[in-house]
Amino acid sequence: MKKNPYVALCTVCALFLSTLTAYTQQTTPVRKNPFTQAKGRKHVATSILAVAPAVPKTVYSFATAPVIHNITTEQLSARQREALYAMFPSAQKPEFYFDATSKIPFFVQGQKLSRAYALTTNNQVVSATQDFLQRIAPVLTIENPNQEFAVTSVERDALGKTHVRLQQQYNEIPVWGCDAVVHFNTDGTVETYNGRTVASLDANYVTVPEITGERAVDFALDKVNTVDRIHELSATAQTLLDYTQPQRELVIFPSRTVGMPPSLAWHITVRPNLVSRWECFIDAKSGKVLFTYSNSCPDGPKTAQAPDLNSSTKTINTYQFQNNYWLIDASRPMFNNTQSQFPNKTVGTIWTLDSKQTDLQDIFNVTTTTNSWSDRSSVSAHSNGATTYEYFRQVHARNSIDGNGGTIVSVIHVTEGGQGMDNAFWNGKLMAYGDGLQAFKPLAGGLDVAAHEMTHGVTENSAALVYLSQSGAINESMSDVFGCMVDRDDWLIGEDVVRTSAFPTGALRNMENPHNGGNSLNDRGWQPAHMNEYQKLPETQDGDNGGVHVNSGIPNRACFLLAQAIGKEKTEKIYYRTLTSYLTKSSQFIDLRRAVIRSAQELYGTSEVTAAGNAFDAVGITDGSGSTGPKDQSPVNGTEWILLHNTDFQSDPNSLYIVKPDNPQTSDFHPISKTKVNRRPSVVDDGSVAVFVAADNTLHAITLNTTSPQESILSTSTVWENVAVSRDGNRLAVVSTEVDSSIWVYNLAVTPVAIQRFYLYTPTTGSGVRNYTIQFADAVEWDFSGQFVLFDAFNSVSNNQGDTLEYWNIGMLRAFDVAGKKFSDGLVLNLIPTLDQGIDVGNPTFSKNSPNIIAFDMFDSNNDRYAIIGMNTETSDGAVITLNSRLGTPSYGKNDNRIAFTSYNTNNQPVAKILQLKTDKISPLGTDAIVLATDAEYPVFYTQGQRPVAVEEEQFVKQQLIQCAPNPASTQLTVTIPTERQIPVTVTLFDVLGNSISTIQTEISPLQPHVDVPVSQCPDGAYMLRVTMQNTQRSVPVMILR
């Protein structure tokens, strides 16, 4: 390992999907998913479901500038920012929607975005368009708009509005796929601009091709011959197709890889037969095939009429592909033809699949050869999914569940334990519908059920309400609210799918009257209608996660009362704003009240605000103190270090080093072990001991000491993949090398050591329903409380087309009940919203002091790109900390103001880096990362010391650290515990396995603060001394040497 004496290298500071020219030059091409590759299992992750964005979108507004969506002004260039502040002096409510990747707006709307133009003639329209483009050009990053945009058409509609279509070009060569429209209102002012464009090319960009069009055609034909059948077309076919030979055009082709410059290319259209049409783009300099896709006309959106489960004939949208019709709706505005690969990798479609009476173990496409559909469940699910999508699009301008045009997936005929399932649920990726068993008919028949489940996806991608107790009840209530807004003829949920033998009222829930014909929780369908009926249930599966489906009746009735006062139209707007703008993960009922009142105030006026307050008063949710969210811990008092793993064993036999991170010199790097590690080590909170899995898959512990580090083998079994130690050192979480969907937890605080195996699952919104799609976990880390284990996991589901839905994601396991000193119930929580196609996340880590702050690796397999993401799990705010050239395995510093991670340099060597963070702990401060060491990986920050004690503890124990002397000891340890009064204490000595060696119970006082611990019978090695006072524990690492 080469030690770097504080050399600063400039890294790219931008959002993950930003321009990466400098970055891509350092990237090592990757063919397999690096999470799967690095973590050693035999799978390649290739997700085919395209659902939610990885990082939540945030809306920013400014007092003197247009409203900006999707990015912040800091991400724009100075020229763009100046233009935003200057170009609309008279505009009313202008809004800019920016592409987060290119930082170029794709949609602009508002009133009077320009002065009023005379638009009588086409020349006047063109002149007005050019004037507007000149003003907006700096924001579009266009240098010469009059030369770079060509007007292709001018249209006037029946409402008197004028629409001007534009083609982007460079030196009169069209930029493929880049066009825009300027929309003029009847008064001659611009009201909307929309389109997808790229920044101006460099003035020296060469537009002279080095290969001829004829040669490019040859390259295109060679490519098409590998994917399709080429037949000579008859004269009749050539006439019919108006095609005699491949057509070619010189274009500027924007790179499919973000950060790479556009290419001068030949666009070749090839018709190899009567059916197919292929578009090929050939590099005009090298002849390389840049991109190819099928543009065949016979396949495409179709419509069909078919009966649904309620015997109603529905018009559904299907897709014709390869002589079959598929239940894929590609007719909606969100459909992305360029990114889609039919039938199993579509982007922006509504896709209905069939589990064929399995527990979601396999999924199958629903197809016919005639576009007639006999499976009524599939018709209902497909139609209801489309109806709900259109509701959110038309009423709330939301683009799909994720707000970003993600594919909506429904799966029918799902069973539970091999039997019919009396449930429907959202599992973070898709909606699943059972066919019923005793209490329900097929659940796909309920429009409100479909809207309910899809709203869970909306919630997951906005407020991300934790599915426990009150926040979980709000989650359920929001789904009921929008279920009744989509199916808006009543306030009942499930009235089309329940059996009256189970629900005599004919409804699953009733928002108007949550009692639903019952008198207590013992009556099926009953819910509380007021806080004086609130049910305090355990946060277990048997306890309905704290009553999420039970207590939702209280906010449900509040919503009904508000709608009775002001109408459904205003109520749905207020609730959507509440969900997407104000609620956070831990919101409680009082937070919901305040958020609804605030949204009513912003959207409407005094009468609506009063109605909102009255509605919540009526159900007993009154003003009081809202949730405060997780509390930060005080940082550890002591010296900060970094633990590093050396990768250059040819020149250096040492594997583990420790070093102080600030201005280190070569002599400051201290070797402590020659054992190669398999994964990132885990360190206890006081920085005394680290545990890790060695390269031979054995389990090790080592004291972090510069002079006499002691290493022990905790387990000689060669079966371990990764390990995490709790911050107090009392518990281990371990995963094995097998494809094993469990995490093993060891309680070291008892004798003999207790062991519990927790099987992981994918949580759903269905009561009592769990998906077992997790194949194995890998990275693990304990939270500060010692209750939850943060983990990443590989998920996999196969379908009958031979495709496998695979992805890495992050969750939390409730593993230990600290108060009860026992293992917990194994509840699993989703931590990261659903992911875009090809996006995987893993290697999560908590910040040192904030339980709601995490960082993790992200990999985009679509473009072979890496980033480290910071996230506030309470607010769902996320930010790219840094782009990277590999999986970084991040680690937070002592004060959470910096982060360490692994990267690669230009010589393809692993390097350990440090990057400063802003006060939000998830955003980079500046763009300079410090290179700490070359040929090094897995940097882990830790601090040797103690956290400050709480105020109530200070009356007993002074702030200074507990002292143990001598340390190392040979025969006796004297423990000094400063105190201000006489108190009982327990002093216990543990070995590195957590076994209790000796325990002394006594009292200390200001005059006698010492406890003597005999150690003459203890073998040499590392130990942990624990002092228990009142309800407080402190641990001190000690050594015994002779």
Order of alpha helices (4+ residues) and beta strands (2+ residues): beta-alpha-alpha-beta-beta-alpha-beta-beta-alpha-alpha-beta-beta-beta-beta-alpha-alpha-beta-beta-beta-beta-beta-beta-beta-beta-beta-beta-beta-alpha-beta-beta-beta-beta-alpha-alpha-beta-beta-alpha-alpha-alpha-alpha-alpha-beta-beta-beta-beta-beta-beta-beta-beta-beta-beta-beta-beta-beta-beta-beta-beta-beta-beta-beta-beta-beta-beta-beta-beta-beta-beta-beta-beta-alpha-beta-beta-beta-beta-beta-beta-beta
